Amino acid sequence: MLTDFSDLRKVLGLKKIPHYSTLCYAEKRLLKKAFEKLLASIFKRAEAIGMLDEPPEAAIDSTGLNGN
């Protein structure tokens, strides 16, 4: 998309288009951070409403998506 849309490159302030792998690696890091924040907020909320008595040791995800 960055190759085809010069307006997008301009808005993002890109003088050159990064290699696709740069964007892939960044996406993985950003998604991992977002997931960790989401999971922490879920545990905090569950603890606040009395669903958790002790700090959790594990979590189970039933979405079927790979978290790696």
PDB file of N, CA, C and O in Angstrom:
ATOM      1  N   MET A   1       0.823  -1.187   0.000  1.00  0.00           N
ATOM      2  CA  MET A   1       0.000   0.000   0.000  1.00  0.00           C
ATOM      3  C   MET A   1       0.870   1.256   0.000  1.00  0.00           C
ATOM      4  O   MET A   1       0.543   2.249  -0.650  1.00  0.00           O
ATOM      5  N   LEU A   2       1.967   1.203   0.726  1.00  0.00           N
ATOM      6  CA  LEU A   2       2.834   2.387   0.796  1.00  0.00           C
ATOM      7  C   LEU A   2       3.435   2.716  -0.563  1.00  0.00           C
ATOM      8  O   LEU A   2       3.692   3.881  -0.867  1.00  0.00           O
ATOM      9  N   THR A   3       3.656   1.700  -1.371  1.00  0.00           N
ATOM     10  CA  THR A   3       4.202   1.921  -2.708  1.00  0.00           C
ATOM     11  C   THR A   3       3.200   2.674  -3.575  1.00  0.00           C
ATOM     12  O   THR A   3       3.571   3.565  -4.338  1.00  0.00           O
ATOM     13  N   ASP A   4       1.937   2.309  -3.450  1.00  0.00           N
ATOM     14  CA  ASP A   4       0.896   2.857  -4.320  1.00  0.00           C
ATOM     15  C   ASP A   4       0.310   4.188  -3.861  1.00  0.00           C
ATOM     16  O   ASP A   4      -0.237   4.934  -4.674  1.00  0.00           O
ATOM     17  N   PHE A   5       0.416   4.494  -2.573  1.00  0.00           N
ATOM     18  CA  PHE A   5      -0.254   5.677  -2.046  1.00  0.00           C
ATOM     19  C   PHE A   5       0.735   6.707  -1.506  1.00  0.00           C
ATOM     20  O   PHE A   5       1.139   6.662  -0.344  1.00  0.00           O
ATOM     21  N   SER A   6       1.111   7.635  -2.383  1.00  0.00           N
ATOM     22  CA  SER A   6       2.062   8.673  -1.982  1.00  0.00           C
ATOM     23  C   SER A   6       1.481   9.581  -0.899  1.00  0.00           C
ATOM     24  O   SER A   6       2.222  10.095  -0.061  1.00  0.00           O
ATOM     25  N   ASP A   7       0.167   9.783  -0.907  1.00  0.00           N
ATOM     26  CA  ASP A   7      -0.465  10.611   0.132  1.00  0.00           C
ATOM     27  C   ASP A   7      -0.287   9.979   1.514  1.00  0.00           C
ATOM     28  O   ASP A   7      -0.041  10.677   2.497  1.00  0.00           O
ATOM     29  N   LEU A   8      -0.412   8.668   1.576  1.00  0.00           N
ATOM     30  CA  LEU A   8      -0.231   7.957   2.840  1.00  0.00           C
ATOM     31  C   LEU A   8       1.214   8.096   3.317  1.00  0.00           C
ATOM     32  O   LEU A   8       1.462   8.339   4.498  1.00  0.00           O
ATOM     33  N   ARG A   9       2.161   7.942   2.397  1.00  0.00           N
ATOM     34  CA  ARG A   9       3.576   8.119   2.761  1.00  0.00           C
ATOM     35  C   ARG A   9       3.828   9.523   3.286  1.00  0.00           C
ATOM     36  O   ARG A   9       4.588   9.711   4.237  1.00  0.00           O
ATOM     37  N   LYS A  10       3.197  10.495   2.674  1.00  0.00           N
ATOM     38  CA  LYS A  10       3.378  11.882   3.087  1.00  0.00           C
ATOM     39  C   LYS A  10       2.822  12.109   4.497  1.00  0.00           C
ATOM     40  O   LYS A  10       3.473  12.741   5.330  1.00  0.00           O
ATOM     41  N   VAL A  11       1.615  11.592   4.761  1.00  0.00           N
ATOM     42  CA  VAL A  11       0.999  11.742   6.074  1.00  0.00           C
ATOM     43  C   VAL A  11       1.846  11.063   7.153  1.00  0.00           C
ATOM     44  O   VAL A  11       1.968  11.574   8.266  1.00  0.00           O
ATOM     45  N   LEU A  12       2.431   9.909   6.819  1.00  0.00           N
ATOM     46  CA  LEU A  12       3.260   9.179   7.769  1.00  0.00           C
ATOM     47  C   LEU A  12       4.672   9.765   7.884  1.00  0.00           C
ATOM     48  O   LEU A  12       5.442   9.379   8.763  1.00  0.00           O
ATOM     49  N   GLY A  13       4.994  10.682   7.001  1.00  0.00           N
ATOM     50  CA  GLY A  13       6.307  11.310   7.033  1.00  0.00           C
ATOM     51  C   GLY A  13       7.421  10.402   6.551  1.00  0.00           C
ATOM     52  O   GLY A  13       8.555  10.504   7.018  1.00  0.00           O
ATOM     53  N   LEU A  14       7.107   9.515   5.622  1.00  0.00           N
ATOM     54  CA  LEU A  14       8.105   8.583   5.116  1.00  0.00           C
ATOM     55  C   LEU A  14       8.800   9.144   3.882  1.00  0.00           C
ATOM     56  O   LEU A  14       8.150   9.492   2.895  1.00  0.00           O
ATOM     57  N   LYS A  15      10.114   9.228   3.946  1.00  0.00           N
ATOM     58  CA  LYS A  15      10.884   9.662   2.780  1.00  0.00           C
ATOM     59  C   LYS A  15      11.168   8.496   1.859  1.00  0.00           C
ATOM     60  O   LYS A  15      11.296   8.665   0.646  1.00  0.00           O
ATOM     61  N   LYS A  16      11.268   7.288   2.449  1.00  0.00           N
ATOM     62  CA  LYS A  16      11.409   6.079   1.644  1.00  0.00           C
ATOM     63  C   LYS A  16      10.550   4.985   2.265  1.00  0.00           C
ATOM     64  O   LYS A  16      10.174   5.067   3.434  1.00  0.00           O
ATOM     65  N   ILE A  17      10.250   3.978   1.489  1.00  0.00           N
ATOM     66  CA  ILE A  17       9.384   2.895   1.941  1.00  0.00           C
ATOM     67  C   ILE A  17      10.231   1.855   2.676  1.00  0.00           C
ATOM     68  O   ILE A  17      11.215   1.362   2.124  1.00  0.00           O
ATOM     69  N   PRO A  18       9.859   1.514   3.918  1.00  0.00           N
ATOM     70  CA  PRO A  18      10.619   0.499   4.651  1.00  0.00           C
ATOM     71  C   PRO A  18      10.431  -0.888   4.034  1.00  0.00           C
ATOM     72  O   PRO A  18       9.415  -1.167   3.397  1.00  0.00           O
ATOM     73  N   HIS A  19      11.419  -1.740   4.233  1.00  0.00           N
ATOM     74  CA  HIS A  19      11.318  -3.128   3.765  1.00  0.00           C
ATOM     75  C   HIS A  19      10.121  -3.778   4.454  1.00  0.00           C
ATOM     76  O   HIS A  19       9.839  -3.486   5.616  1.00  0.00           O
ATOM     77  N   TYR A  20       9.429  -4.643   3.752  1.00  0.00           N
ATOM     78  CA  TYR A  20       8.212  -5.231   4.307  1.00  0.00           C
ATOM     79  C   TYR A  20       8.478  -5.964   5.619  1.00  0.00           C
ATOM     80  O   TYR A  20       7.610  -5.992   6.491  1.00  0.00           O
ATOM     81  N   SER A  21       9.656  -6.554   5.772  1.00  0.00           N
ATOM     82  CA  SER A  21       9.943  -7.302   7.000  1.00  0.00           C
ATOM     83  C   SER A  21      10.006  -6.364   8.212  1.00  0.00           C
ATOM     84  O   SER A  21       9.681  -6.775   9.326  1.00  0.00           O
ATOM     85  N   THR A  22      10.414  -5.122   8.006  1.00  0.00           N
ATOM     86  CA  THR A  22      10.453  -4.146   9.092  1.00  0.00           C
ATOM     87  C   THR A  22       9.056  -3.952   9.662  1.00  0.00           C
ATOM     88  O   THR A  22       8.870  -3.920  10.879  1.00  0.00           O
ATOM     89  N   LEU A  23       8.085  -3.824   8.783  1.00  0.00           N
ATOM     90  CA  LEU A  23       6.697  -3.648   9.218  1.00  0.00           C
ATOM     91  C   LEU A  23       6.156  -4.906   9.887  1.00  0.00           C
ATOM     92  O   LEU A  23       5.396  -4.819  10.851  1.00  0.00           O
ATOM     93  N   CYS A  24       6.546  -6.080   9.380  1.00  0.00           N
ATOM     94  CA  CYS A  24       6.089  -7.345   9.975  1.00  0.00           C
ATOM     95  C   CYS A  24       6.621  -7.500  11.396  1.00  0.00           C
ATOM     96  O   CYS A  24       5.879  -7.872  12.304  1.00  0.00           O
ATOM     97  N   TYR A  25       7.908  -7.213  11.586  1.00  0.00           N
ATOM     98  CA  TYR A  25       8.497  -7.325  12.925  1.00  0.00           C
ATOM     99  C   TYR A  25       7.875  -6.312  13.880  1.00  0.00           C
ATOM    100  O   TYR A  25       7.604  -6.635  15.037  1.00  0.00           O
ATOM    101  N   ALA A  26       7.650  -5.097  13.407  1.00  0.00           N
ATOM    102  CA  ALA A  26       7.029  -4.070  14.249  1.00  0.00           C
ATOM    103  C   ALA A  26       5.623  -4.490  14.646  1.00  0.00           C
ATOM    104  O   ALA A  26       5.221  -4.317  15.797  1.00  0.00           O
ATOM    105  N   GLU A  27       4.876  -5.042  13.700  1.00  0.00           N
ATOM    106  CA  GLU A  27       3.510  -5.483  13.988  1.00  0.00           C
ATOM    107  C   GLU A  27       3.508  -6.537  15.092  1.00  0.00           C
ATOM    108  O   GLU A  27       2.688  -6.479  16.008  1.00  0.00           O
ATOM    109  N   LYS A  28       4.426  -7.497  15.005  1.00  0.00           N
ATOM    110  CA  LYS A  28       4.480  -8.547  16.029  1.00  0.00           C
ATOM    111  C   LYS A  28       4.771  -7.964  17.408  1.00  0.00           C
ATOM    112  O   LYS A  28       4.142  -8.352  18.393  1.00  0.00           O
ATOM    113  N   ARG A  29       5.722  -7.033  17.483  1.00  0.00           N
ATOM    114  CA  ARG A  29       6.056  -6.421  18.774  1.00  0.00           C
ATOM    115  C   ARG A  29       4.881  -5.619  19.319  1.00  0.00           C
ATOM    116  O   ARG A  29       4.556  -5.708  20.503  1.00  0.00           O
ATOM    117  N   LEU A  30       4.249  -4.839  18.455  1.00  0.00           N
ATOM    118  CA  LEU A  30       3.142  -3.996  18.899  1.00  0.00           C
ATOM    119  C   LEU A  30       1.942  -4.824  19.341  1.00  0.00           C
ATOM    120  O   LEU A  30       1.297  -4.511  20.342  1.00  0.00           O
ATOM    121  N   LEU A  31       1.648  -5.880  18.589  1.00  0.00           N
ATOM    122  CA  LEU A  31       0.514  -6.729  18.959  1.00  0.00           C
ATOM    123  C   LEU A  31       0.778  -7.446  20.273  1.00  0.00           C
ATOM    124  O   LEU A  31      -0.132  -7.610  21.086  1.00  0.00           O
ATOM    125  N   LYS A  32       2.020  -7.875  20.485  1.00  0.00           N
ATOM    126  CA  LYS A  32       2.357  -8.545  21.742  1.00  0.00           C
ATOM    127  C   LYS A  32       2.147  -7.590  22.918  1.00  0.00           C
ATOM    128  O   LYS A  32       1.581  -7.974  23.941  1.00  0.00           O
ATOM    129  N   LYS A  33       2.606  -6.346  22.767  1.00  0.00           N
ATOM    130  CA  LYS A  33       2.428  -5.364  23.843  1.00  0.00           C
ATOM    131  C   LYS A  33       0.948  -5.091  24.090  1.00  0.00           C
ATOM    132  O   LYS A  33       0.513  -4.997  25.237  1.00  0.00           O
ATOM    133  N   ALA A  34       0.179  -4.963  23.016  1.00  0.00           N
ATOM    134  CA  ALA A  34      -1.255  -4.693  23.157  1.00  0.00           C
ATOM    135  C   ALA A  34      -1.946  -5.860  23.848  1.00  0.00           C
ATOM    136  O   ALA A  34      -2.815  -5.658  24.697  1.00  0.00           O
ATOM    137  N   PHE A  35      -1.560  -7.084  23.485  1.00  0.00           N
ATOM    138  CA  PHE A  35      -2.165  -8.267  24.107  1.00  0.00           C
ATOM    139  C   PHE A  35      -1.822  -8.328  25.590  1.00  0.00           C
ATOM    140  O   PHE A  35      -2.682  -8.627  26.418  1.00  0.00           O
ATOM    141  N   GLU A  36      -0.563  -8.044  25.925  1.00  0.00           N
ATOM    142  CA  GLU A  36      -0.155  -8.082  27.332  1.00  0.00           C
ATOM    143  C   GLU A  36      -0.920  -7.043  28.152  1.00  0.00           C
ATOM    144  O   GLU A  36      -1.318  -7.325  29.283  1.00  0.00           O
ATOM    145  N   LYS A  37      -1.132  -5.841  27.595  1.00  0.00           N
ATOM    146  CA  LYS A  37      -1.896  -4.811  28.300  1.00  0.00           C
ATOM    147  C   LYS A  37      -3.355  -5.240  28.469  1.00  0.00           C
ATOM    148  O   LYS A  37      -3.944  -5.046  29.532  1.00  0.00           O
ATOM    149  N   LEU A  38      -3.926  -5.816  27.426  1.00  0.00           N
ATOM    150  CA  LEU A  38      -5.308  -6.282  27.491  1.00  0.00           C
ATOM    151  C   LEU A  38      -5.464  -7.370  28.542  1.00  0.00           C
ATOM    152  O   LEU A  38      -6.402  -7.334  29.338  1.00  0.00           O
ATOM    153  N   LEU A  39      -4.558  -8.330  28.552  1.00  0.00           N
ATOM    154  CA  LEU A  39      -4.632  -9.419  29.519  1.00  0.00           C
ATOM    155  C   LEU A  39      -4.495  -8.886  30.944  1.00  0.00           C
ATOM    156  O   LEU A  39      -5.220  -9.315  31.841  1.00  0.00           O
ATOM    157  N   ALA A  40      -3.569  -7.954  31.152  1.00  0.00           N
ATOM    158  CA  ALA A  40      -3.393  -7.367  32.484  1.00  0.00           C
ATOM    159  C   ALA A  40      -4.655  -6.644  32.932  1.00  0.00           C
ATOM    160  O   ALA A  40      -5.040  -6.731  34.098  1.00  0.00           O
ATOM    161  N   SER A  41      -5.302  -5.931  32.012  1.00  0.00           N
ATOM    162  CA  SER A  41      -6.520  -5.206  32.389  1.00  0.00           C
ATOM    163  C   SER A  41      -7.671  -6.165  32.686  1.00  0.00           C
ATOM    164  O   SER A  41      -8.512  -5.880  33.539  1.00  0.00           O
ATOM    165  N   ILE A  42      -7.712  -7.283  31.996  1.00  0.00           N
ATOM    166  CA  ILE A  42      -8.746  -8.288  32.266  1.00  0.00           C
ATOM    167  C   ILE A  42      -8.566  -8.849  33.672  1.00  0.00           C
ATOM    168  O   ILE A  42      -9.534  -8.976  34.422  1.00  0.00           O
ATOM    169  N   PHE A  43      -7.322  -9.188  34.032  1.00  0.00           N
ATOM    170  CA  PHE A  43      -7.061  -9.718  35.372  1.00  0.00           C
ATOM    171  C   PHE A  43      -7.349  -8.673  36.443  1.00  0.00           C
ATOM    172  O   PHE A  43      -7.891  -8.998  37.500  1.00  0.00           O
ATOM    173  N   LYS A  44      -6.991  -7.429  36.175  1.00  0.00           N
ATOM    174  CA  LYS A  44      -7.243  -6.356  37.137  1.00  0.00           C
ATOM    175  C   LYS A  44      -8.747  -6.199  37.373  1.00  0.00           C
ATOM    176  O   LYS A  44      -9.190  -6.052  38.512  1.00  0.00           O
ATOM    177  N   ARG A  45      -9.513  -6.231  36.310  1.00  0.00           N
ATOM    178  CA  ARG A  45     -10.972  -6.090  36.418  1.00  0.00           C
ATOM    179  C   ARG A  45     -11.581  -7.287  37.142  1.00  0.00           C
ATOM    180  O   ARG A  45     -12.451  -7.125  37.997  1.00  0.00           O
ATOM    181  N   ALA A  46     -11.119  -8.489  36.795  1.00  0.00           N
ATOM    182  CA  ALA A  46     -11.641  -9.700  37.444  1.00  0.00           C
ATOM    183  C   ALA A  46     -11.331  -9.679  38.932  1.00  0.00           C
ATOM    184  O   ALA A  46     -12.156 -10.098  39.744  1.00  0.00           O
ATOM    185  N   GLU A  47     -10.157  -9.197  39.294  1.00  0.00           N
ATOM    186  CA  GLU A  47      -9.787  -9.098  40.709  1.00  0.00           C
ATOM    187  C   GLU A  47     -10.653  -8.045  41.412  1.00  0.00           C
ATOM    188  O   GLU A  47     -11.074  -8.247  42.551  1.00  0.00           O
ATOM    189  N   ALA A  48     -10.915  -6.927  40.736  1.00  0.00           N
ATOM    190  CA  ALA A  48     -11.699  -5.840  41.326  1.00  0.00           C
ATOM    191  C   ALA A  48     -13.135  -6.253  41.621  1.00  0.00           C
ATOM    192  O   ALA A  48     -13.734  -5.756  42.575  1.00  0.00           O
ATOM    193  N   ILE A  49     -13.694  -7.153  40.821  1.00  0.00           N
ATOM    194  CA  ILE A  49     -15.087  -7.572  41.046  1.00  0.00           C
ATOM    195  C   ILE A  49     -15.177  -8.883  41.824  1.00  0.00           C
ATOM    196  O   ILE A  49     -16.251  -9.471  41.946  1.00  0.00           O
ATOM    197  N   GLY A  50     -14.020  -9.339  42.355  1.00  0.00           N
ATOM    198  CA  GLY A  50     -14.026 -10.512  43.216  1.00  0.00           C
ATOM    199  C   GLY A  50     -13.989 -11.851  42.532  1.00  0.00           C
ATOM    200  O   GLY A  50     -14.282 -12.864  43.167  1.00  0.00           O
ATOM    201  N   MET A  51     -13.644 -11.900  41.277  1.00  0.00           N
ATOM    202  CA  MET A  51     -13.573 -13.183  40.577  1.00  0.00           C
ATOM    203  C   MET A  51     -12.273 -13.935  40.876  1.00  0.00           C
ATOM    204  O   MET A  51     -12.216 -15.155  40.721  1.00  0.00           O
ATOM    205  N   LEU A  52     -11.234 -13.219  41.303  1.00  0.00           N
ATOM    206  CA  LEU A  52      -9.940 -13.837  41.587  1.00  0.00           C
ATOM    207  C   LEU A  52      -9.563 -13.590  43.047  1.00  0.00           C
ATOM    208  O   LEU A  52      -9.574 -12.455  43.523  1.00  0.00           O
ATOM    209  N   ASP A  53      -9.232 -14.665  43.738  1.00  0.00           N
ATOM    210  CA  ASP A  53      -8.798 -14.531  45.123  1.00  0.00           C
ATOM    211  C   ASP A  53      -7.281 -14.382  45.221  1.00  0.00           C
ATOM    212  O   ASP A  53      -6.773 -13.652  46.072  1.00  0.00           O
ATOM    213  N   GLU A  54      -6.570 -15.076  44.345  1.00  0.00           N
ATOM    214  CA  GLU A  54      -5.105 -15.058  44.338  1.00  0.00           C
ATOM    215  C   GLU A  54      -4.626 -14.639  42.958  1.00  0.00           C
ATOM    216  O   GLU A  54      -5.383 -14.716  41.990  1.00  0.00           O
ATOM    217  N   PRO A  55      -3.376 -14.196  42.853  1.00  0.00           N
ATOM    218  CA  PRO A  55      -2.839 -13.874  41.520  1.00  0.00           C
ATOM    219  C   PRO A  55      -2.891 -15.104  40.612  1.00  0.00           C
ATOM    220  O   PRO A  55      -2.525 -16.195  41.050  1.00  0.00           O
ATOM    221  N   PRO A  56      -3.324 -14.962  39.393  1.00  0.00           N
ATOM    222  CA  PRO A  56      -3.442 -16.116  38.494  1.00  0.00           C
ATOM    223  C   PRO A  56      -2.070 -16.674  38.116  1.00  0.00           C
ATOM    224  O   PRO A  56      -1.090 -15.938  38.004  1.00  0.00           O
ATOM    225  N   GLU A  57      -2.025 -17.985  37.924  1.00  0.00           N
ATOM    226  CA  GLU A  57      -0.796 -18.648  37.510  1.00  0.00           C
ATOM    227  C   GLU A  57      -0.803 -18.931  36.016  1.00  0.00           C
ATOM    228  O   GLU A  57       0.252 -19.134  35.415  1.00  0.00           O
ATOM    229  N   ALA A  58      -1.973 -18.945  35.424  1.00  0.00           N
ATOM    230  CA  ALA A  58      -2.076 -19.262  33.996  1.00  0.00           C
ATOM    231  C   ALA A  58      -3.372 -18.679  33.439  1.00  0.00           C
ATOM    232  O   ALA A  58      -4.288 -18.327  34.183  1.00  0.00           O
ATOM    233  N   ALA A  59      -3.422 -18.587  32.121  1.00  0.00           N
ATOM    234  CA  ALA A  59      -4.633 -18.135  31.445  1.00  0.00           C
ATOM    235  C   ALA A  59      -4.901 -19.064  30.270  1.00  0.00           C
ATOM    236  O   ALA A  59      -3.969 -19.591  29.661  1.00  0.00           O
ATOM    237  N   ILE A  60      -6.157 -19.260  29.960  1.00  0.00           N
ATOM    238  CA  ILE A  60      -6.541 -20.110  28.837  1.00  0.00           C
ATOM    239  C   ILE A  60      -7.263 -19.260  27.819  1.00  0.00           C
ATOM    240  O   ILE A  60      -8.164 -18.490  28.152  1.00  0.00           O
ATOM    241  N   ASP A  61      -6.858 -19.410  26.576  1.00  0.00           N
ATOM    242  CA  ASP A  61      -7.441 -18.655  25.476  1.00  0.00           C
ATOM    243  C   ASP A  61      -8.150 -19.632  24.551  1.00  0.00           C
ATOM    244  O   ASP A  61      -7.534 -20.582  24.068  1.00  0.00           O
ATOM    245  N   SER A  62      -9.415 -19.416  24.302  1.00  0.00           N
ATOM    246  CA  SER A  62     -10.173 -20.341  23.470  1.00  0.00           C
ATOM    247  C   SER A  62     -10.440 -19.796  22.066  1.00  0.00           C
ATOM    248  O   SER A  62     -11.288 -20.330  21.351  1.00  0.00           O
ATOM    249  N   THR A  63      -9.726 -18.739  21.661  1.00  0.00           N
ATOM    250  CA  THR A  63      -9.970 -18.169  20.337  1.00  0.00           C
ATOM    251  C   THR A  63      -9.433 -19.049  19.223  1.00  0.00           C
ATOM    252  O   THR A  63      -9.932 -18.993  18.099  1.00  0.00           O
ATOM    253  N   GLY A  64      -8.419 -19.865  19.516  1.00  0.00           N
ATOM    254  CA  GLY A  64      -7.805 -20.689  18.480  1.00  0.00           C
ATOM    255  C   GLY A  64      -6.710 -19.951  17.732  1.00  0.00           C
ATOM    256  O   GLY A  64      -6.115 -20.507  16.808  1.00  0.00           O
ATOM    257  N   LEU A  65      -6.430 -18.701  18.113  1.00  0.00           N
ATOM    258  CA  LEU A  65      -5.373 -17.939  17.445  1.00  0.00           C
ATOM    259  C   LEU A  65      -4.049 -18.216  18.130  1.00  0.00           C
ATOM    260  O   LEU A  65      -3.991 -18.400  19.346  1.00  0.00           O
ATOM    261  N   ASN A  66      -2.987 -18.244  17.339  1.00  0.00           N
ATOM    262  CA  ASN A  66      -1.656 -18.474  17.878  1.00  0.00           C
ATOM    263  C   ASN A  66      -1.105 -17.198  18.462  1.00  0.00           C
ATOM    264  O   ASN A  66      -1.044 -16.188  17.760  1.00  0.00           O
ATOM    265  N   GLY A  67      -0.699 -17.197  19.725  1.00  0.00           N
ATOM    266  CA  GLY A  67      -0.192 -15.996  20.399  1.00  0.00           C
ATOM    267  C   GLY A  67       1.289 -15.767  20.218  1.00  0.00           C
ATOM    268  O   GLY A  67       1.831 -14.835  20.812  1.00  0.00           O
ATOM    269  N   ASN A  68       1.974 -16.581  19.420  1.00  0.00           N
ATOM    270  CA  ASN A  68       3.430 -16.413  19.248  1.00  0.00           C
ATOM    271  C   ASN A  68       3.761 -15.370  18.245  1.00  0.00           C
ATOM    272  O   ASN A  68       4.937 -15.112  17.988  1.00  0.00           O
TER     273      ASN A  68
END
